Amino acid sequence: MLTAIDLLNRKGRDVHSISPDATVFDALAVMAEKNIGALMVGEEGRFVGVFSERDYARKCVLCGKFSRETTVREIMSTSPVTITPETEIRACMSLMTQHQVRHLPVLDSGKLAGVLSIGDVVKCIIEDQDDSIGFLNRYIVGR
Ligand SMILES: NC(=O)c1ccc[n+]([C@@H]2O[C@H](COP(=O)([O-])OP(=O)(O)OC[C@H]3O[C@@H](n4cnc5c(N)ncnc54)[C@H](O)[C@@H]3O)[C@@H](O)[C@H]2O)c1
């Protein structure tokens, strides 16, 4: 069964992060530049939360706050769902569905070791199923 570490080995372990004291505007600019939907929030070398497009929409825009006057700390999610390198990919999908999150920080001994998005997980599951179907086809036709 594939795990988070297998997927990180395929996609890379880059982590895009931002300080909690940055403005929401600056965070959105980084997300646009990197073309991603969430940033990990780090303070003094510690992982302290996740800032997502959903946080922006629901806790900034809909609350009448301005992105240049609001800090990431004010609206980030401070108790994000996390996984470890050993978490199975199907368990990642279940966690995302259950908690309605699209990004899972991967913590290795408490340190941020990568990020998996819902797109990463779905792509991985589809590729895994394609491999299984290919194997079964070859088995059935005897090649
Ligand atoms: N996931 C979402 O929140 C969301 C919302 C609306 C549309 N979409 C669209 O769906 C498609 C797939 O999106 P997705 O689910 O892969 O999410 P995504 O666009 O946030 O992620 C794209 C890639 O960047 C990586 N990534 C994301 N945030 C990161 C971070 N902080 N540090 C390091 N790597 C990071 C992901 O692992 C993934 O490989 C994209 O075209 C996206 O525009 C996604």
The ligand as an SDF file (V2000), in Angstrom:
LIG
                    3D

 44 48  0  0  0  0  0  0  0  0999 V2000
   -6.7200   22.1370   -3.6090 N   0  0  0  0  0  0  0  0  0  0  0  0
   -7.3940   23.2850   -3.6420 C   0  0  0  0  0  0  0  0  0  0  0  0
   -7.5610   23.9800   -2.6490 O   0  0  0  0  0  0  0  0  0  0  0  0
   -8.0260   23.7250   -4.9570 C   0  0  0  0  0  0  0  0  0  0  0  0
   -9.1190   24.5860   -4.9700 C   0  0  0  0  0  0  0  0  0  0  0  0
   -9.6670   24.9640   -6.1950 C   0  0  0  0  0  0  0  0  0  0  0  0
   -9.0830   24.5110   -7.3720 C   0  0  0  0  0  0  0  0  0  0  0  0
   -8.0060   23.6960   -7.3280 N   0  0  0  0  0  0  0  0  0  0  0  0
   -7.3820   23.2700   -8.5740 C   0  0  0  0  0  0  0  0  0  0  0  0
   -7.2360   21.8680   -8.6060 O   0  0  0  0  0  0  0  0  0  0  0  0
   -5.9780   21.5200   -9.1810 C   0  0  0  0  0  0  0  0  0  0  0  0
   -5.1980   20.6500   -8.2270 C   0  0  0  0  0  0  0  0  0  0  0  0
   -4.9980   21.3470   -7.0280 O   0  0  0  0  0  0  0  0  0  0  0  0
   -4.3390   20.6430   -5.8200 P   0  0  0  0  0  0  0  0  0  0  0  0
   -5.3450   19.8940   -5.0710 O   0  0  0  0  0  0  0  0  0  0  0  0
   -3.1240   19.8500   -6.2830 O   0  0  0  0  0  0  0  0  0  0  0  0
   -3.8540   21.8510   -4.8960 O   0  0  0  0  0  0  0  0  0  0  0  0
   -2.7520   22.9640   -5.1350 P   0  0  0  0  0  0  0  0  0  0  0  0
   -3.0410   23.7160   -6.3890 O   0  0  0  0  0  0  0  0  0  0  0  0
   -2.6700   23.7310   -3.8450 O   0  0  0  0  0  0  0  0  0  0  0  0
   -1.3680   22.1470   -5.2600 O   0  0  0  0  0  0  0  0  0  0  0  0
   -0.6250   22.0670   -6.4740 C   0  0  0  0  0  0  0  0  0  0  0  0
    0.6960   21.3570   -6.1430 C   0  0  0  0  0  0  0  0  0  0  0  0
    1.4560   22.1850   -5.2520 O   0  0  0  0  0  0  0  0  0  0  0  0
    1.7270   21.4820   -4.0350 C   0  0  0  0  0  0  0  0  0  0  0  0
    1.5610   22.3970   -2.9060 N   0  0  0  0  0  0  0  0  0  0  0  0
    0.4300   23.0440   -2.5350 C   0  0  0  0  0  0  0  0  0  0  0  0
    0.6700   23.8240   -1.4720 N   0  0  0  0  0  0  0  0  0  0  0  0
    1.9620   23.6360   -1.1540 C   0  0  0  0  0  0  0  0  0  0  0  0
    2.8100   24.1760   -0.1310 C   0  0  0  0  0  0  0  0  0  0  0  0
    2.3790   25.0840    0.7640 N   0  0  0  0  0  0  0  0  0  0  0  0
    4.1050   23.7850   -0.0870 N   0  0  0  0  0  0  0  0  0  0  0  0
    4.5680   22.8800   -1.0120 C   0  0  0  0  0  0  0  0  0  0  0  0
    3.8280   22.3500   -1.9850 N   0  0  0  0  0  0  0  0  0  0  0  0
    2.5360   22.7220   -2.0670 C   0  0  0  0  0  0  0  0  0  0  0  0
    0.7420   20.3350   -3.9650 C   0  0  0  0  0  0  0  0  0  0  0  0
    1.2680   19.2750   -3.2030 O   0  0  0  0  0  0  0  0  0  0  0  0
    0.5350   20.0070   -5.4440 C   0  0  0  0  0  0  0  0  0  0  0  0
    1.5360   19.1280   -5.8660 O   0  0  0  0  0  0  0  0  0  0  0  0
   -5.2570   22.7960   -9.5130 C   0  0  0  0  0  0  0  0  0  0  0  0
   -5.4710   23.0670  -10.8800 O   0  0  0  0  0  0  0  0  0  0  0  0
   -5.9560   23.8110   -8.6640 C   0  0  0  0  0  0  0  0  0  0  0  0
   -5.9240   25.1000   -9.2560 O   0  0  0  0  0  0  0  0  0  0  0  0
   -7.4660   23.2950   -6.1530 C   0  0  0  0  0  0  0  0  0  0  0  0
  1  2  1  0
  2  3  2  0
  2  4  1  0
  4  5  1  0
  4 44  2  0
  5  6  2  0
  6  7  1  0
  7  8  2  0
  8  9  1  0
  8 44  1  0
  9 10  1  0
  9 42  1  0
 10 11  1  0
 11 12  1  0
 11 40  1  0
 12 13  1  0
 13 14  1  0
 14 15  2  0
 14 16  1  0
 14 17  1  0
 17 18  1  0
 18 19  2  0
 18 20  1  0
 18 21  1  0
 21 22  1  0
 22 23  1  0
 23 24  1  0
 23 38  1  0
 24 25  1  0
 25 26  1  0
 25 36  1  0
 26 27  1  0
 26 35  1  0
 27 28  2  0
 28 29  1  0
 29 30  1  0
 29 35  2  0
 30 31  1  0
 30 32  2  0
 32 33  1  0
 33 34  2  0
 34 35  1  0
 36 37  1  0
 36 38  1  0
 38 39  1  0
 40 41  1  0
 40 42  1  0
 42 43  1  0
M  CHG  2   8   1  16  -1
M  END
$$$$
